[in-house]
């Protein structure tokens, strides 16, 4: 492989609880009650504005959504590493790919400053040639603009590149960009793979290491 492009939330990091707490803090700031964490998890994947709109519901005004989004971003900035961790095996897999000199990048719909702070705070920032977020380009995933930019910057061949993610958004991004897709079954929205199946599906990141580099002796 020339290039591996990783989604962040639900793929490399388990950020569910910090996201749910931040969403509910924003709801509380508007005088709204708490919603179940599992409901919040189902809203993740299309960026913070969409997350907040979904969490407030169709009855919320644009002004309320804008206020809640600002509060959410401020709260999340302060609390995004309270409970967030790398999924088991992720650090070891990134180390192995790095040792094999496979270029790696992060492409997420999360705001870029948070994404960069998270990978740095979790000690894996040095593994990636780029970390791009939902506001790094004019359009978010599943638009292929981010993948195309990474291919250009890395010099990677499209046919030897792969996106790794936990949702249908990542599959659609890979299809739109003309690269292969690996899904992870442990993420936020694996049910999306029923309608948009990836080229391969793994239960942990070590399986991807074994598939691409061979089983270690």
Helices and strands as residue ranges (DSSP letters): E 3-6, E 13-14, H 16-29, H 37-43, H 48-56, H 62-79, E 85-86, H 90-99, E 103-107, H 112-121, G 125-127, E 130-132, H 145-154, G 158-160, E 161-165, H 168-177, E 180-184, G 190-194, E 200-202, H 205-213
